[in-house]
Amino acid sequence: MDPIEFRLPHTIQRPKATPNHGPRTHTTRPIVTGTSVIAFKYKDGIMMAADCLASYGSLARFRNEKRLMSVGETTLLGVSGDMSDFQHMQHTLESLLTQEYDMDDGQKLGTKSVYKCISNIMYNRRTKGDPLWNAYVIGGLDNGQKMLGFVDLYGTTYQSATIATGFGGHLAQPILRRRVEGREDELSEEEAVQILDECMRVLFYRDARSLNKLRRAKVTAQGVEISEPYMLETNWSFAESITGYGS
Amino acid sequence: MAPQIEPSAGFKFDNVKRNQLLGDKGYKLPTATKTGTTIVGLIYKDGLVLGADTRATAGPIVADKNCEKIHYLAPNMYCCGAGTAADTEFTTNMISSQLALHSLNTGREPRVVAAMTMLKQHLFKYHGHIGAALVLGGYDSTGPHLFTVYPHGSTDKLPYVTMGSGSLAAMSVFESRWQPGMSREEAVEMVKDAIEAGIFNDLGSGSNVDVCVITKGNVEYLRNYARPNERVEKEQSYRFRQGVTEFYAPRAARRGQDTAEMDTSA
C-alpha cells in the first residue's frame, strides 16, 4: 500500500530551476488594481493626486481606497497597480520606519532614501521573476530641495518635474508638461490644484477604470498633507446635440 | 453532394490564412507604412476645423517628414487619415471619385453623410483588413458635420474627435478646453495645441501641423500652419564651386543618333 503523500506547509519546497522547466517563474497578473497617479512640483513643494478606486478587473470594487500614503514626515508615496503588492510594500516600509525610530539616532528618513529603498526592492523582485506589480510615485522635500521620482515593476526609475503612471502617462502628461515644465518654482497652490483637477477630470472622462472621487496630497516644508476624498464636477452637455452615429 | 460554388462577390480571405501560417513558421511579414499620427476635428460656431501632424512612419523609421494627411474628398469635404498610409490614401481617393460622380448625378453638392456611408460600407466589406481610421468633416446643405470612421466600418458622430496613436494626447487638450460655439481663432488655436500635444508626447507623430478650416461655402487649407520642429540653419555652406567636377562630353554629344523625325500619326 502506497503511503499517502502528506506535506506539512513548512516542508513544501518551491520548484527549482532545471534545464527542463526553464527559469523559476511565478504566476503574476494583477488582480485588484488602482489606475493612474499624477504628481508634479510646484512653488511650495510637491502635489500629487490619485482616485479612490481599486478595480477588480472591470468591476469598480473598492470605492474608498487609499492610494496615497505618507512615509515619515517628509515623503509622499502614490501607487498604481496591484493593491495587494502595495499593501506588502506598506508593511515593509512601516517596519523600516519602526527600525529607524528604534535606532533613535536623531536621523530622519529622507525622500531620496525611501526612493532608493523602493527601487532596490522593485528591481530585486523583478530579477527573481516575481515582481511587485506596481508603479510608485515618490515625492518629498529633502533639506528644502524638491524631489519627485518614479519606480515601476521592472525597477525602472526616473525623476522629473511631472510624473504620471498608467493612463495618466497618455492623457495627463501632455497637460502637465505644457502647464508645469519650466514653471515649477512659480506655480502657486491655487493654480496647482486647478491643474491637478483638470488632469483628473480628463482621466475620469477617458479612462474606463477611473472614478471621479479622488484624494489630493501635498508635501511642503510643513510636512505631508493628504486631503479627504472629494468629487470632481463633470460636464456632459456636449451630448445634448448628439443623435445617432451617422445618418 | 452539392458542388462548392465560389462566391463571385466579396473579399476572399484565403491569403489571410496563408499569411497567418507563414507568420507561425517564422516568416517575417513586411510592415505596412503606418502614419503613426495625431489627427483631430472639432466643430465651432461657423463650421469645423480639421488638424493633422505630418509624420509618416515605417516601423521605427520616419519615412516622410512632411506628408499630407488631410485628404480632399469634395470641394466642401475633407478627410484626415490615420492607420496604414496606402489604405487611407487609396480609400479617400476612391470615395472622392465616387462622390464626384454622385454629385454630377444628383446635380447637388455632396453631403457628408454620403461620404460617410460610402466609406463605412467599403471598410466593413473588408472586415478591418483595410487599416483606415478616418476623421471626416464637411459643410453641406444640412450644416457642418464631423464623423470618425474606424477600420471595421463603425462611425461616430461627435462635436470633437481625435484618432491615431497621438489621439489621447490630443483628446486631453480637447477635454480640458472644448466648449460649444467657439470662435474661429479659439478653434484653430485649440486644434494646433491638440496636434502639438501629439507631436511632442507621441513618438508616432511629429514634424508640422496641418489645419483645414471648413465653413459654409468656403475651405481654407492651411498646409504647415505651424512648424514647431524646423531644422536649425546649417553653420556652413557645403556647396562646391562650379568647375570642381570635370566632365568630358559636352551637352551636344549627349544627343543620340536617332534624331530623325518620328511619325506620330495614328
Boltz contact constraints between the chains, C-beta under 6 A:
constraints:
  - contact:
      token1: [A, 170]
      token2: [B, 168]
      max_distance: 6.0
  - contact:
      token1: [A, 171]
      token2: [B, 168]
      max_distance: 6.0
  - contact:
      token1: [A, 171]
      token2: [B, 172]
      max_distance: 6.0
  - contact:
      token1: [A, 174]
      token2: [B, 169]
      max_distance: 6.0
  - contact:
      token1: [A, 174]
      token2: [B, 172]
      max_distance: 6.0
  - contact:
      token1: [A, 174]
      token2: [B, 197]
      max_distance: 6.0
  - contact:
      token1: [A, 174]
      token2: [B, 201]
      max_distance: 6.0
  - contact:
      token1: [A, 175]
      token2: [B, 172]
      max_distance: 6.0
  - contact:
      token1: [A, 198]
      token2: [B, 176]
      max_distance: 6.0
  - contact:
      token1: [A, 202]
      token2: [B, 172]
      max_distance: 6.0
  - contact:
      token1: [A, 202]
      token2: [B, 175]
      max_distance: 6.0
  - contact:
      token1: [A, 202]
      token2: [B, 176]
      max_distance: 6.0
  - contact:
      token1: [A, 205]
      token2: [B, 175]
      max_distance: 6.0
  - contact:
      token1: [A, 238]
      token2: [B, 159]
      max_distance: 6.0
  - contact:
      token1: [A, 245]
      token2: [B, 155]
      max_distance: 6.0
  - contact:
      token1: [A, 245]
      token2: [B, 156]
      max_distance: 6.0
  - contact:
      token1: [A, 245]
      token2: [B, 157]
      max_distance: 6.0
  - contact:
      token1: [A, 246]
      token2: [B, 116]
      max_distance: 6.0
  - contact:
      token1: [A, 246]
      token2: [B, 155]
      max_distance: 6.0
  - contact:
      token1: [A, 247]
      token2: [B, 113]
      max_distance: 6.0
